[in-house]
């Protein structure tokens, strides 16, 4: 599932990374003026050429140069805020944002239904984006993929839309206790809501991060009964950074396939898309969701919901409106695939194009093995923290088989005036944006970060620690 066995195929069969083919069709139908089209094509082609950089080897110099494609890196050092919180929100490449802002102005010149409905260019663009994303995820049928507004919406489409509950209220949902609230509290709310649809029961699975893979798998499998309708977990927890071992995922999948055909396995892959290679053709689940604005480096309010066709008929859309063609699908004729989750009315057309361009960026980066770079940065961060002996207690496992890009440490505020979270962001020597509270602190470096960024963040953490105890 995470080995991306089709990656070479995807790189060779994807559309060219240059933007000419994408923008020419917009010019041909009058959505984009010829002059603006040429300017945008030049801007985007310069960006993709910098990404490919065929004469440059993949080393720290390349990633330092790549960082310059993001706006924060061009801010004066004394004012720069370095983002290191990819589990929450990532910056987008400047060339993409500038181009899309210009494109948005052009789109605003023609908002006719002719452009927006079934035969319009905007429909063709959305279908092209779906094909591009599906290919990047190893899917042969793009209609197994719904383009959602984020993982929150996609998770709720699953936990709100299921209509296969038994009337007696004794069906169960087995979930990991570290799930994101949209895949944990949302289930509990619906299980306990008085006067709502059919009730069900929630069973939470907990285990120490150093538990054996066999014990973790057993913790889930032992709770799966003939009444279990869902098993759901997050691929990597944004809370403690623990990554579910692939052997555990496979064991749960194999057990359900062999013994519980009525059970649905749902994975929250928000920490995976963009952080790890994904091949959903071999997914150990029936559905998977993610947001584009995190590790994928895409636009806000875009995300994905993958679902196998044989499971989609069990779900009623939580939103019922126009589909992406601006057509109302009769409710008795809902698509028998993931497109039934896209009945949400008018879309942000430019953001859809942004998804396509972002996927093209990842295709161009593929020879650089960007996912390995993410793991390298996180491992370097943990190694630097461990150099300080017992000063920093890692919440995230240091074993690369059980973590990836998310790193959390204990950072109790105690009697300090500021938390590490606030101090590291505000101190003019560092200005690093992470995530945390008065007990822990999280950093999630991404491919727009350098080793020097990570070192500066650790230096700042150590300065905060020493000041606290001075």
Buried (B, 14 or more C-beta within 10 A) or exposed (E): BBEBEBBEEBBEEBBEBBBEEBBEBBBEBBBBBEEBBBBBBEBBBEBBEBBBBEEEEBEEEBBBBBBEBBEBBEEEEEEEEBBBBBBBEBBBBBBBBBBBEBBBEBBEEBEEEEBBBEEBBBBEBBBBBBBBBBBBBBBEEBBBBBBBBBBBBBBBBBBBBBEBBEEEEEBBBBBBEBBBEBBBEBBBEBBEEEEEEBBBBBBBBEBEBEBEBEEBBBBBBEBBEEBBBBBBBBBBBBBBBBBBBBEBBBBBBEBBEEEBEEBBBBBBBBBBBBBBBBBBBBBBBBBBBBBBBBBBBBBBBBBBBBBBBEBBBBBBBBBBEBBBBBEEBEEEEBBEBBBBBBBBEEBBBBBBBBBBBBBBBBBBBBEBBBBEBBBBBBBBBBEBBEEEEEBBEBBBBBEEEBBBBBBBBEBBBEEBEBBBBBBBBEBEEBBBBBBBEBEBBBBBBBBBBBBEBBEBBBBBBBBBBEEBEE
